[in-house]
Amino acid sequence: MVKIRRGLLIFLVINIAIIGLLVRSVFTLITLLFEDGARDAILRAEIPAPNSELIVQKPRFIPKIIHQTYVNESIPEVWREAQQSCLKFHEDYEYKLWTDEKSRHFIATEYPWFMDTFDNYPAPIQRADAIRYFVLAYFGGIYIDLDDGCNRRLDPLLSYHAWVRRTVPTGISNDAMGAIKQHPFFVRVIEMLQQYNRNWPLPYVTVMYSTGPLFLSVVWKEYMRSDPTEEGRVRILMPDEYNRHEWSFFTHHRGSSWHGKDAQLIFWVRIAPLPLLLRDESLISIQMGRHWLFLTVLGFATAGLVGLALWWAYSRVFLLGGSVPPKGTLRNSTVRRYPKFWRRLAGKERYDLVENRHEV
Ligand SMILES: *[C@@H]1O[C@H](CO)[C@@H](O)[C@H](O)[C@H]1NC(C)=O
């Protein structure tokens, strides 16, 4: 019969409790890694061709409004083409450009409880993220990032109650989304913003997790657990239908430099103080849904550190009581460097054997 030492037992219990707590707090993040959104995917086969009669026959729920955001009314040259491509296809849609001033006024009048949070976000990109959720919840319609152009009319997308765009490898993005007004998902999203408004050690993580795609993905994943009704469902636009084939809805206007820009952001937040990062308005356009790898690595590194800390604590707290082997024994072995720990691990008998041999 193996007699488990009391110290080891306590160590294991504490360890399991801490790991349990950690897993519980990142549970949604972990399940998100395995969420493909297939259950709610908008199937390619259900999307009518651009001029198909099916489009007008389908019922429409989402109002014909396009929302975009920018600092002010003067859209920079780089995005004008994308903006115009959407305006050109949708002359019968209402167009709302949410400038900084209009956004602030809108929050102050309609959602005054959010004013403090909104004003105190350290990054303009957080306000740009937040305002899109509020206007979708309030007016309904379709939000489109300024650097996404339109490839066809978006009418077929009005036939859902809410939709978002899937990102690879996991999660959803907030760069193009549609919803009826007061859709329960977006109401939930604006409700959760304050709870997620935390500052993390990395500005990058802060932006992602307080208002950005990671925030949206986590709220989405939790929302799905409530098993929404057909009207409450959030349908998922898959990458192919988003911008990868001839009839997809949107076009890339980021060019091949986009990935470079993306990497630049990670670089920037590491080396530059936040205010510098925030001044570069072009970074607003950067969609950060693709940094799961970075976050995953960060997560594993954290888990590893916690594990090491526990290991260290165990060897300090529970093994310090053991007697130190006589000086000179076990000199060139690893055992010497962690005497107490190895002594326990190896078992007293074996250790004694080694000790005796040295004494011979
Ligand atoms: C709009 O904002 C941009 C970027 O901050 C700035 O360069 C430009 O001068 C502003 N235009 C107006 C008319 O205020």
PDBQT file of the ligand as one rigid body, heavy atoms in Angstrom, charges set to zero:
ROOT
HETATM    1  C1  LIG A 401     -10.473  64.797 -39.575  1.00  0.00    +0.000 C 
HETATM    2  O1  LIG A 401      -9.635  63.940 -38.831  1.00  0.00    +0.000 OA
HETATM    3  C2  LIG A 401      -8.369  63.721 -39.397  1.00  0.00    +0.000 C 
HETATM    4  C3  LIG A 401      -7.645  62.652 -38.602  1.00  0.00    +0.000 C 
HETATM    5  O2  LIG A 401      -7.608  62.961 -37.241  1.00  0.00    +0.000 OA
HETATM    6  C4  LIG A 401      -7.610  65.034 -39.459  1.00  0.00    +0.000 C 
HETATM    7  O3  LIG A 401      -6.346  64.856 -40.044  1.00  0.00    +0.000 OA
HETATM    8  C5  LIG A 401      -8.430  66.043 -40.251  1.00  0.00    +0.000 C 
HETATM    9  O4  LIG A 401      -7.812  67.296 -40.238  1.00  0.00    +0.000 OA
HETATM   10  C6  LIG A 401      -9.852  66.162 -39.712  1.00  0.00    +0.000 C 
HETATM   11  N1  LIG A 401     -10.643  66.969 -40.612  1.00  0.00    +0.000 N 
HETATM   12  C7  LIG A 401     -11.424  67.947 -40.201  1.00  0.00    +0.000 C 
HETATM   13  C8  LIG A 401     -12.198  68.667 -41.251  1.00  0.00    +0.000 C 
HETATM   14  O5  LIG A 401     -11.494  68.275 -39.031  1.00  0.00    +0.000 OA
ENDROOT
TORSDOF 0
